[in-house]
Amino acid sequence: MPTWDLLEPEALSERSHQIFDALNDERDLACVLISASFLDECVACLIGRRLVADRAQVQRLMAPPQGHVSTSAARIRLAYLLGLITPKMRENLVIVAKIRNLFAHSAVERRFGDKDIAALCERLQLIGGEPDFVVGYDGPTPPPNVFASSDPRTRFILTASTSSMRLLVTALGTKHADVHVVRGE
């Protein structure tokens, strides 16, 4: 049985092309499970970058199944409480986790077009605001807002992609906490 390993943002970034290919090419179930898993790894990476640089202790804290921060929900909550993610990012991650659970805990095949899943996808928000331009577009009228008019699967993929990239960029710029020594120790 493989053990869980906290990955650095550079390693996750190298995997991102494979992840994004799978999101576009796979069935709905695989798209959701891969997205949710990758986002969870990105959040764990971000938290790991903020904590004291003691890899063994961070691994114990976050390694499933017994680490205190081994679940997606616990990681999202901790990242938010440490100020590493915004309320909007937190909400997106919670929604992705809910969608993941609907897919993973169903005995029948679920699809993005299912009413409950489509409603959750509608609540997803593009990280960084609504796009008001498209690079290279020079048409006479403003381009359509692809995100706002997207079908649930496209909206999910766009949210997962932009969220994971934002998490990785944030992780790259996050420094480990200092160990503070108390006098007399």
C-alpha positions as a Markdown table, in Angstrom:
| # | Residue | x | y | z |
|---|---|---|---|---|
| 1 | Met | 0.0 | 0.0 | 0.0 |
| 2 | Pro | 1.6 | 3.3 | -1.0 |
| 3 | Thr | 2.1 | 5.9 | 1.6 |
| 4 | Trp | 0.8 | 9.5 | 1.3 |
| 5 | Asp | 3.4 | 12.1 | 0.5 |
| 6 | Leu | 3.2 | 15.8 | 0.7 |
| 7 | Leu | 4.3 | 17.2 | -2.6 |
| 8 | Glu | 6.0 | 20.5 | -3.3 |
| 9 | Pro | 4.3 | 23.0 | -5.6 |
| 10 | Glu | 6.9 | 22.4 | -8.4 |
| 11 | Ala | 6.1 | 18.7 | -8.4 |
| 12 | Leu | 2.3 | 19.4 | -8.5 |
| 13 | Ser | 2.8 | 22.0 | -11.2 |
| 14 | Glu | 4.6 | 19.4 | -13.4 |
| 15 | Arg | 1.6 | 17.1 | -13.0 |
| 16 | Ser | -0.9 | 19.7 | -13.9 |
| 17 | His | -0.8 | 19.1 | -17.7 |
| 18 | Gln | -1.7 | 15.4 | -17.1 |
| 19 | Ile | -4.4 | 16.5 | -14.7 |
| 20 | Phe | -5.9 | 19.0 | -17.2 |
| 21 | Asp | -5.8 | 16.5 | -20.0 |
| 22 | Ala | -7.7 | 14.0 | -17.9 |
| 23 | Leu | -10.3 | 16.7 | -17.0 |
| 24 | Asn | -11.1 | 17.3 | -20.6 |
| 25 | Asp | -10.8 | 13.8 | -21.9 |
| 26 | Glu | -12.4 | 11.6 | -19.2 |
| 27 | Arg | -16.0 | 10.8 | -18.2 |
| 28 | Asp | -17.7 | 12.9 | -15.6 |
| 29 | Leu | -16.8 | 10.6 | -12.7 |
| 30 | Ala | -13.1 | 10.6 | -13.4 |
| 31 | Cys | -13.2 | 14.4 | -14.1 |
| 32 | Val | -14.7 | 15.1 | -10.6 |
| 33 | Leu | -12.5 | 12.6 | -8.7 |
| 34 | Ile | -9.3 | 13.7 | -10.3 |
| 35 | Ser | -10.1 | 17.4 | -9.9 |
| 36 | Ala | -11.1 | 17.0 | -6.2 |
| 37 | Ser | -8.0 | 15.0 | -5.5 |
| 38 | Phe | -5.7 | 17.4 | -7.2 |
| 39 | Leu | -7.2 | 20.4 | -5.4 |
| 40 | Asp | -6.8 | 18.6 | -2.1 |
| 41 | Glu | -3.1 | 18.0 | -2.9 |
| 42 | Cys | -2.7 | 21.7 | -3.7 |
| 43 | Val | -4.3 | 22.8 | -0.5 |
| 44 | Ala | -2.1 | 20.3 | 1.5 |
| 45 | Cys | 0.9 | 21.7 | -0.3 |
| 46 | Leu | -0.1 | 25.2 | 0.5 |
| 47 | Ile | -0.5 | 24.4 | 4.2 |
| 48 | Gly | 2.7 | 22.5 | 4.3 |
| 49 | Arg | 4.5 | 25.5 | 2.9 |
| 50 | Arg | 3.2 | 27.7 | 5.7 |
| 51 | Leu | 4.0 | 25.4 | 8.6 |
| 52 | Val | 7.4 | 25.0 | 10.2 |
| 53 | Ala | 9.8 | 23.2 | 7.9 |
| 54 | Asp | 9.7 | 19.9 | 9.8 |
| 55 | Arg | 8.7 | 17.5 | 7.0 |
| 56 | Ala | 8.2 | 14.5 | 9.3 |
| 57 | Gln | 5.8 | 16.4 | 11.6 |
| 58 | Val | 3.9 | 17.9 | 8.7 |
| 59 | Gln | 3.5 | 14.4 | 7.2 |
| 60 | Arg | 2.2 | 13.0 | 10.5 |
| 61 | Leu | -0.3 | 15.9 | 10.7 |
| 62 | Met | -1.7 | 15.5 | 7.2 |
| 63 | Ala | -1.2 | 11.8 | 6.2 |
| 64 | Pro | -4.4 | 9.9 | 5.9 |
| 65 | Pro | -6.1 | 8.2 | 7.6 |
| 66 | Gln | -5.0 | 9.3 | 11.1 |
| 67 | Gly | -3.5 | 12.7 | 10.6 |
| 68 | His | -5.4 | 15.5 | 12.3 |
| 69 | Val | -5.6 | 17.4 | 9.0 |
| 70 | Ser | -5.9 | 14.4 | 6.6 |
| 71 | Thr | -9.4 | 15.2 | 5.2 |
| 72 | Ser | -10.2 | 17.6 | 2.5 |
| 73 | Ala | -12.7 | 19.4 | 4.8 |
| 74 | Ala | -10.1 | 19.8 | 7.6 |
| 75 | Arg | -7.5 | 21.1 | 5.1 |
| 76 | Ile | -9.8 | 23.6 | 3.6 |
| 77 | Arg | -10.8 | 24.9 | 7.0 |
| 78 | Leu | -7.2 | 25.2 | 8.2 |
| 79 | Ala | -6.0 | 26.9 | 5.0 |
| 80 | Tyr | -8.8 | 29.4 | 5.4 |
| 81 | Leu | -8.2 | 30.0 | 9.2 |
| 82 | Leu | -4.4 | 30.5 | 8.4 |
| 83 | Gly | -5.4 | 33.2 | 5.9 |
| 84 | Leu | -4.0 | 31.2 | 3.0 |
| 85 | Ile | -7.2 | 31.2 | 1.0 |
| 86 | Thr | -10.0 | 33.7 | 0.5 |
| 87 | Pro | -13.6 | 33.1 | 1.4 |
| 88 | Lys | -14.4 | 32.7 | -2.3 |
| 89 | Met | -11.7 | 30.0 | -2.7 |
| 90 | Arg | -12.9 | 28.3 | 0.4 |
| 91 | Glu | -16.5 | 28.2 | -0.9 |
| 92 | Asn | -15.4 | 26.8 | -4.3 |
| 93 | Leu | -13.3 | 24.1 | -2.6 |
| 94 | Val | -16.3 | 23.2 | -0.3 |
| 95 | Ile | -18.6 | 23.0 | -3.4 |
| 96 | Val | -16.1 | 20.8 | -5.3 |
| 97 | Ala | -15.9 | 18.5 | -2.3 |
| 98 | Lys | -19.7 | 18.3 | -2.2 |
| 99 | Ile | -19.8 | 17.4 | -5.9 |
| 100 | Arg | -17.1 | 14.9 | -5.4 |
| 101 | Asn | -19.1 | 13.2 | -2.6 |
| 102 | Leu | -22.3 | 13.1 | -4.8 |
| 103 | Phe | -20.3 | 11.3 | -7.5 |
| 104 | Ala | -18.3 | 9.0 | -5.2 |
| 105 | His | -21.1 | 7.9 | -3.0 |
| 106 | Ser | -23.6 | 7.0 | -5.7 |
| 107 | Ala | -24.4 | 3.5 | -6.8 |
| 108 | Val | -25.6 | 4.9 | -10.2 |
| 109 | Glu | -23.7 | 6.9 | -12.7 |
| 110 | Arg | -23.9 | 10.6 | -12.0 |
| 111 | Arg | -23.5 | 13.4 | -14.5 |
| 112 | Phe | -22.9 | 17.1 | -14.5 |
| 113 | Gly | -26.3 | 17.5 | -16.0 |
| 114 | Asp | -28.1 | 16.0 | -13.0 |
| 115 | Lys | -30.1 | 18.8 | -11.3 |
| 116 | Asp | -28.4 | 18.7 | -7.9 |
| 117 | Ile | -24.9 | 18.7 | -9.4 |
| 118 | Ala | -25.7 | 21.4 | -12.0 |
| 119 | Ala | -27.1 | 23.6 | -9.2 |
| 120 | Leu | -23.8 | 23.2 | -7.3 |
| 121 | Cys | -21.8 | 24.0 | -10.4 |
| 122 | Glu | -23.8 | 27.1 | -10.9 |
| 123 | Arg | -22.6 | 28.3 | -7.4 |
| 124 | Leu | -18.9 | 28.0 | -8.4 |
| 125 | Gln | -17.2 | 31.3 | -8.9 |
| 126 | Leu | -14.2 | 32.1 | -11.1 |
| 127 | Ile | -11.2 | 32.9 | -9.0 |
| 128 | Gly | -10.0 | 36.4 | -9.9 |
| 129 | Gly | -13.3 | 37.8 | -11.0 |
| 130 | Glu | -15.2 | 37.6 | -14.2 |
| 131 | Pro | -13.1 | 37.7 | -17.3 |
| 132 | Asp | -13.7 | 41.0 | -19.2 |
| 133 | Phe | -11.3 | 40.3 | -22.1 |
| 134 | Val | -9.8 | 37.5 | -24.1 |
| 135 | Val | -6.2 | 37.7 | -25.1 |
| 136 | Gly | -5.8 | 38.2 | -28.8 |
| 137 | Tyr | -9.5 | 39.1 | -29.3 |
| 138 | Asp | -10.0 | 42.3 | -31.4 |
| 139 | Gly | -13.6 | 41.9 | -32.5 |
| 140 | Pro | -16.1 | 44.7 | -32.8 |
| 141 | Thr | -18.1 | 43.6 | -29.8 |
| 142 | Pro | -16.9 | 42.4 | -26.4 |
| 143 | Pro | -16.4 | 38.6 | -26.4 |
| 144 | Pro | -19.0 | 36.5 | -24.6 |
| 145 | Asn | -18.3 | 35.7 | -20.9 |
| 146 | Val | -17.5 | 32.0 | -21.4 |
| 147 | Phe | -17.6 | 31.3 | -17.7 |
| 148 | Ala | -21.0 | 32.8 | -17.1 |
| 149 | Ser | -22.6 | 30.9 | -20.0 |
| 150 | Ser | -20.8 | 27.6 | -19.5 |
| 151 | Asp | -22.5 | 24.3 | -19.1 |
| 152 | Pro | -21.9 | 22.7 | -15.6 |
| 153 | Arg | -19.0 | 20.5 | -16.7 |
| 154 | Thr | -17.1 | 23.4 | -18.3 |
| 155 | Arg | -17.8 | 25.6 | -15.3 |
| 156 | Phe | -16.5 | 22.9 | -13.0 |
| 157 | Ile | -13.3 | 22.4 | -15.1 |
| 158 | Leu | -12.6 | 26.1 | -15.4 |
| 159 | Thr | -13.1 | 26.5 | -11.6 |
| 160 | Ala | -10.9 | 23.5 | -10.8 |
| 161 | Ser | -8.2 | 24.6 | -13.2 |
| 162 | Thr | -8.0 | 28.3 | -12.1 |
| 163 | Ser | -8.3 | 27.3 | -8.4 |
| 164 | Ser | -5.5 | 24.8 | -8.6 |
| 165 | Met | -3.2 | 27.2 | -10.4 |
| 166 | Arg | -4.0 | 30.0 | -7.8 |
| 167 | Leu | -3.3 | 27.6 | -5.0 |
| 168 | Leu | 0.1 | 26.5 | -6.5 |
| 169 | Val | 1.1 | 30.1 | -7.2 |
| 170 | Thr | 0.2 | 31.1 | -3.6 |
| 171 | Ala | 2.2 | 28.0 | -2.3 |
| 172 | Leu | 5.3 | 29.1 | -4.3 |
| 173 | Gly | 5.2 | 32.5 | -2.6 |
| 174 | Thr | 4.5 | 31.1 | 0.9 |
| 175 | Lys | 7.4 | 30.9 | 3.4 |
| 176 | His | 7.7 | 28.4 | 6.2 |
| 177 | Ala | 6.9 | 29.7 | 9.7 |
| 178 | Asp | 9.9 | 30.3 | 12.0 |
| 179 | Val | 10.5 | 28.2 | 15.0 |
| 180 | His | 10.4 | 30.5 | 18.0 |
| 181 | Val | 12.6 | 29.6 | 20.9 |
| 182 | Val | 11.5 | 30.5 | 24.4 |
| 183 | Arg | 14.2 | 31.9 | 26.7 |
| 184 | Gly | 15.7 | 29.2 | 28.9 |
| 185 | Glu | 15.1 | 26.4 | 26.5 |
